[in-house]
Amino acid sequence: MNRANVLLPIAIQLHQQKGPHNKVYLPSDPPYNWILAKMFFNMAEAQHHQSATHLGLTHLLMEGICVCTHRHLSPSHPIFKLLAPHFLYLLAINSRGLEKLIQPGGWVDTGMTVGVENMFKLIERSFINWNFIMNGMVPNEIKSRGVYESHILPYYPYRDDAVDLFECIRKYVYSCVSNFYDTPEKIQNDHELQAWRDELVQGRVGNDMSQSGLALKGVPGTNGKFETWEEIADTVTVMVANCSLGHSAANFQQYEAYGFVPNYPGKLLGLPPEEDRELTEEDIIKYLPDKRSTLDIMVITKLLSMKGTKSLGDFEVQYLFDPRSVNAAKEFRMNLEILSHVIDERNLTRKYKFDWLNPKIVPNSISI
């Protein structure tokens, strides 16, 4: 962090093991050497973003939870009704994406350095380390990286908007769930709910196909079950937030980042140079994908950045009709509208406009 409170890179090392060819790049290096180091770093980050942050920990994670919900909660169950607007089109877009983008020889193989096979290896690694409360609860995730306090990192629009939006979602879910489960007996005797939680946390043992489950870590609960309405509400809050806030933050900036390939390369050709010489613009161009791949990257990330459903809180279908839930949804929309104005005001003084978590932009579900 410099004296102007701008966060800047001071050095880049592109390989993990020490060695004579593992150069440390510095801003004081020749301009194109430093540019290429940043391009390779951003390329590596892009593989993680597209594999884990986007596909793995929003689309695929929530698909598993969606299927689990359909398996255990009847359409008349209040938790099913609370979650249903946030699962809208999720299975459809995932099926479409697997068919068009993630099949062997598809866009991931041609437009991403990582390729399909290694993309799923990255997803697996990220999923193993993902914790419901630590990573799913937005404030906890930001705190775990040490950047929750504004005096530590003054300019962090994602943090400022995401924490406020998460709290709006949490307040809405808490209001609904506390009404559904106003006595401990209702929780204890809800066999659908407890079976739902069991499958969220259980996992397959070896090749035993009779065992199923998502093997999620950190799902709220006591003694292997839900015992309080707060535990249920925290679980549902993470799900609603991931389908809306989480996916919006990971998805809708894609064209802004990937559209100019050297900025955030989905793909670079070859390995970083081992010889220590001053690079030229021609050297940089050799690493860029050809015209066809560049166009594909631009087209796909443009399509993925489009919004196709209504904004958060403006549900396509109303599932909950009891007075407490109707009032909670009304208050939810009011709080979202207030936050939208707050974010509009924040953007007036920000160096770069950050609109991705403005409630009027964030959809209810993962629909693209």
C-alpha positions in Angstrom: 0.0 0.0 0.0 1.6 3.3 -1.0 1.1 6.7 0.6 -1.9 7.3 -1.6 -3.6 4.1 -0.2 -3.3 2.4 -3.6 -2.5 -1.3 -3.5 0.3 -2.1 -5.9 2.4 -5.2 -6.7 6.1 -4.9 -5.6 7.4 -8.2 -7.1 6.2 -11.2 -9.1 7.6 -14.7 -9.0 5.9 -17.1 -11.5 7.1 -20.5 -10.2 6.8 -22.0 -6.7 10.2 -23.6 -6.5 13.5 -21.8 -6.1 15.9 -22.1 -9.1 18.1 -20.3 -11.5 15.3 -19.8 -14.0 12.7 -18.6 -11.4 13.2 -14.9 -11.8 11.8 -12.3 -9.5 10.2 -9.6 -11.7 10.1 -6.0 -10.4 8.3 -2.8 -11.6 11.8 -1.4 -12.2 12.5 -4.1 -14.8 12.3 -3.2 -18.6 8.6 -2.3 -19.3 7.7 -5.4 -21.4 9.3 -7.8 -19.0 7.1 -6.4 -16.2 4.1 -6.4 -18.4 4.6 -10.1 -19.4 5.1 -11.1 -15.7 1.8 -9.4 -14.9 0.1 -11.1 -17.8 1.2 -14.5 -16.7 0.2 -13.8 -13.1 -3.3 -12.7 -14.3 -3.5 -15.7 -16.6 -3.0 -18.0 -13.6 -5.5 -16.0 -11.6 -8.0 -16.3 -14.5 -7.7 -20.1 -14.4 -8.6 -20.1 -10.7 -11.4 -17.6 -11.1 -13.1 -19.4 -14.0 -12.6 -22.9 -12.5 -13.1 -22.5 -8.8 -14.5 -19.0 -7.9 -17.0 -19.1 -10.8 -17.9 -22.6 -12.0 -17.0 -24.7 -9.0 -18.1 -22.7 -6.0 -21.2 -21.1 -7.5 -22.6 -23.1 -10.4 -21.6 -26.7 -9.4 -21.8 -26.2 -5.7 -25.3 -24.8 -5.8 -26.4 -27.5 -8.3 -25.6 -30.1 -5.7 -27.5 -28.2 -3.1 -30.4 -27.7 -5.5 -30.6 -31.4 -6.3 -30.3 -32.3 -2.6 -33.2 -29.9 -1.8 -35.4 -31.5 -4.4 -34.6 -34.9 -3.1 -35.6 -34.2 0.5 -37.8 -31.1 0.8 -41.3 -31.3 -0.7 -42.5 -28.3 -2.8 -44.9 -27.4 0.1 -42.0 -27.3 2.6 -41.3 -23.7 3.8 -37.5 -24.0 3.2 -38.1 -25.3 -0.3 -40.4 -22.3 -1.0 -37.8 -19.9 0.5 -35.0 -21.3 -1.7 -36.9 -22.0 -4.9 -36.6 -18.5 -6.5 -32.8 -18.7 -6.1 -32.6 -22.0 -7.9 -34.5 -20.7 -11.0 -32.8 -21.9 -14.3 -29.8 -23.2 -12.4 -29.9 -26.8 -13.6 -30.8 -25.6 -17.1 -27.8 -23.2 -17.4 -25.4 -25.8 -15.9 -26.6 -28.4 -18.4 -26.2 -26.0 -21.2 -22.8 -24.9 -20.1 -21.5 -28.5 -19.8 -22.8 -29.2 -23.3 -21.4 -26.1 -25.0 -18.4 -24.9 -23.0 -17.0 -27.6 -20.8 -17.1 -30.6 -23.1 -13.7 -31.9 -24.5 -12.7 -29.6 -27.3 -15.1 -26.9 -26.2 -14.5 -23.3 -25.2 -12.6 -24.2 -22.0 -10.1 -26.3 -24.0 -9.6 -23.7 -26.7 -10.0 -20.5 -24.6 -8.5 -21.3 -21.3 -4.9 -22.4 -20.6 -6.0 -24.9 -17.9 -8.3 -27.0 -20.2 -11.3 -29.1 -19.1 -9.4 -31.9 -17.3 -7.3 -29.6 -15.2 -10.2 -27.2 -14.6 -12.0 -30.0 -12.7 -8.8 -30.8 -10.8 -8.7 -27.1 -9.6 -12.4 -27.3 -8.7 -11.8 -30.5 -6.6 -9.0 -28.8 -4.7 -11.0 -25.7 -4.0 -14.1 -27.7 -3.0 -12.2 -29.8 -0.5 -11.0 -26.6 1.3 -14.4 -24.8 1.1 -16.1 -24.3 4.5 -19.8 -23.3 4.8 -19.4 -20.8 7.6 -15.9 -19.6 6.9 -16.2 -19.2 3.1 -20.0 -19.0 2.6 -20.6 -16.3 5.1 -19.3 -13.2 3.3 -18.1 -11.2 6.3 -16.2 -14.3 7.7 -14.5 -14.9 4.3 -13.3 -11.3 4.1 -12.1 -11.4 7.7 -10.2 -14.6 7.0 -8.1 -12.7 4.5 -7.4 -9.9 6.9 -9.1 -7.1 4.8 -12.3 -6.6 6.7 -11.3 -3.3 8.3 -11.3 -0.3 6.0 -8.2 1.2 7.7 -6.2 -1.8 6.5 -7.5 -1.7 2.9 -9.3 1.6 2.3 -10.4 1.0 -1.3 -12.1 -2.3 -1.6 -15.6 -1.9 -3.2 -16.4 -5.6 -3.2 -16.0 -5.7 0.6 -18.1 -2.6 1.2 -21.0 -3.6 -1.0 -20.9 -7.4 -0.4 -21.1 -7.1 3.4 -24.1 -4.7 3.2 -25.9 -6.9 0.7 -25.2 -10.1 2.7 -26.7 -8.4 5.8 -29.9 -7.5 3.8 -30.2 -11.2 2.7 -29.5 -12.5 6.2 -32.2 -10.2 7.7 -34.8 -11.4 5.2 -34.0 -15.1 5.7 -33.9 -14.7 9.5 -37.3 -13.1 9.5 -38.8 -16.0 7.5 -37.1 -18.9 9.2 -37.8 -17.6 12.8 -41.5 -17.6 11.8 -41.4 -21.1 10.3 -39.7 -22.6 13.4 -41.0 -20.8 16.4 -40.7 -23.8 18.7 -37.8 -26.3 19.1 -40.3 -29.2 18.6 -41.0 -28.0 15.0 -37.3 -28.4 14.2 -36.8 -31.7 16.0 -39.9 -33.3 14.3 -39.2 -32.0 10.8 -37.8 -35.2 9.3 -37.5 -33.7 5.8 -35.3 -30.9 7.1 -33.0 -33.2 9.1 -32.6 -35.6 6.2 -31.8 -32.6 4.0 -29.0 -31.6 6.4 -27.7 -35.2 6.5 -27.2 -35.3 2.8 -25.5 -31.9 2.8 -22.8 -33.1 5.2 -22.5 -36.8 4.4 -20.2 -38.0 1.6 -19.7 -41.2 -0.4 -17.3 -43.6 1.2 -14.9 -45.1 -1.4 -16.9 -46.6 -4.3 -20.0 -47.4 -2.3 -22.6 -46.0 -4.6 -25.4 -46.5 -2.0 -24.0 -43.6 0.0 -24.6 -40.1 -1.3 -24.0 -36.6 -0.1 -22.3 -33.3 -0.8 -19.6 -33.7 2.0 -19.9 -30.0 2.8 -17.8 -28.8 5.7 -19.0 -26.4 8.4 -22.8 -26.7 7.8 -24.4 -25.2 10.9 -25.9 -27.8 13.4 -25.5 -29.3 16.8 -24.9 -33.0 17.5 -25.3 -33.8 13.8 -28.7 -32.1 13.3 -30.4 -28.7 13.3 -31.4 -27.8 16.8 -32.1 -24.0 16.5 -33.8 -21.8 13.9 -30.6 -19.7 13.7 -28.7 -22.7 12.5 -31.2 -23.3 9.7 -31.3 -19.6 8.9 -27.5 -19.3 8.6 -27.5 -22.4 6.3 -30.2 -20.9 4.0 -28.6 -17.4 4.1 -25.4 -18.8 2.6 -27.3 -20.6 -0.1 -29.3 -17.5 -1.1 -26.2 -15.3 -0.9 -24.2 -17.6 -3.1 -26.9 -17.9 -5.8 -27.2 -14.1 -5.9 -24.3 -12.1 -4.5 -21.7 -14.7 -4.9 -22.4 -15.5 -8.5 -22.9 -11.9 -9.5 -19.5 -10.9 -8.1 -17.9 -13.8 -10.0 -19.8 -13.6 -13.2 -20.9 -10.2 -14.4 -17.5 -8.6 -14.7 -16.2 -11.2 -17.1 -16.2 -9.2 -20.3 -14.7 -6.2 -18.5 -11.8 -8.3 -17.4 -11.4 -11.0 -20.1 -12.6 -8.9 -23.1 -9.1 -7.4 -23.8 -7.0 -10.6 -23.6 -3.7 -9.1 -22.5 -5.4 -7.6 -19.4 -6.7 -10.9 -18.0 -5.7 -13.7 -20.3 -7.8 -16.8 -20.4 -5.0 -18.2 -22.4 -1.3 -17.6 -23.1 0.9 -19.6 -25.4 4.1 -21.1 -24.1 6.0 -20.7 -20.9 7.6 -17.6 -19.4 11.0 -16.9 -21.0 14.0 -18.4 -19.1 16.6 -16.2 -20.7 17.2 -12.9 -18.9 16.9 -10.3 -21.7 14.9 -7.2 -22.4 11.6 -8.1 -24.1 9.9 -6.2 -26.9 6.3 -5.8 -28.0 6.8 -8.5 -30.6 7.8 -10.9 -27.8 4.5 -10.1 -26.0 2.4 -10.7 -29.1 3.8 -14.2 -29.5 2.2 -15.2 -26.3 -1.3 -14.1 -27.2 -3.8 -16.5 -28.7 -4.7 -16.2 -32.4 -7.5 -14.1 -33.8 -10.1 -16.9 -33.7 -9.4 -17.8 -30.0 -9.4 -14.1 -29.1 -12.8 -13.6 -30.7 -14.2 -16.7 -28.9 -13.0 -15.4 -25.6 -14.6 -12.0 -26.2 -17.9 -13.4 -27.4 -18.3 -16.0 -24.6 -17.4 -13.6 -21.8 -19.7 -11.0 -23.3 -22.6 -13.5 -23.3 -21.8 -14.7 -19.8 -21.8 -11.1 -18.5 -25.4 -10.5 -19.6 -28.3 -10.5 -17.1 -31.3 -12.6 -18.0 -33.6 -12.7 -15.0 -35.2 -10.2 -12.6 -33.2 -8.4 -9.8 -32.8 -9.8 -6.3 -36.1 -9.7 -4.3 -38.2 -9.3 -7.5 -39.1 -12.9 -7.7 -40.4 -14.4 -11.0 -42.7 -16.7 -9.0 -44.1 -16.1 -5.5 -43.9 -19.2 -3.4 -44.5 -17.9 0.1 -48.0 -16.5 0.9 -48.1 -16.5 4.7 -48.4 -12.9 6.1 -45.0 -12.9 7.9 -43.1 -14.0 4.8 -45.0 -11.6 2.5 -44.0 -8.7 4.9 -40.5 -10.0 5.1 -40.2 -10.0 1.3 -41.6 -6.5 1.2 -39.1 -5.3 3.8 -36.3 -7.1 1.9 -37.1 -5.2 -1.3 -37.3 -1.9 0.6 -33.8 -2.6 2.2 -32.4 -3.5 -1.2 -33.7 -0.3 -2.7 -32.1 1.7 0.1 -28.8 -0.1 -0.4 -29.0 0.5 -4.2 -29.1 4.2 -3.6 -26.2 3.9 -1.1 -24.1 2.1 -3.7 -25.0 4.7 -6.3 -23.7 7.4 -4.0 -20.5 5.4 -3.2 -19.8 5.2 -6.9 -19.9 9.0 -7.3 -16.6 9.2 -5.3 -15.0 5.9 -6.3 -12.1 6.0 -8.7 -13.7 3.2 -10.7 -17.4 2.5 -10.7 -18.3 -0.8 -9.0 -21.9 -1.7 -9.9 -21.7 -5.4 -9.8 -23.3 -5.8 -6.3 -25.9 -3.1 -6.7 -29.1 -4.9 -5.9 -30.8 -3.6 -9.1 -28.0 -5.5 -11.0 -27.8 -8.7 -8.9 -30.2 -11.4 -10.1 -32.0 -13.8 -7.8 -30.4 -16.9 -9.2 -27.6 -18.4 -11.2 -29.3 -18.2 -14.6 -26.4 -17.6 -17.0 
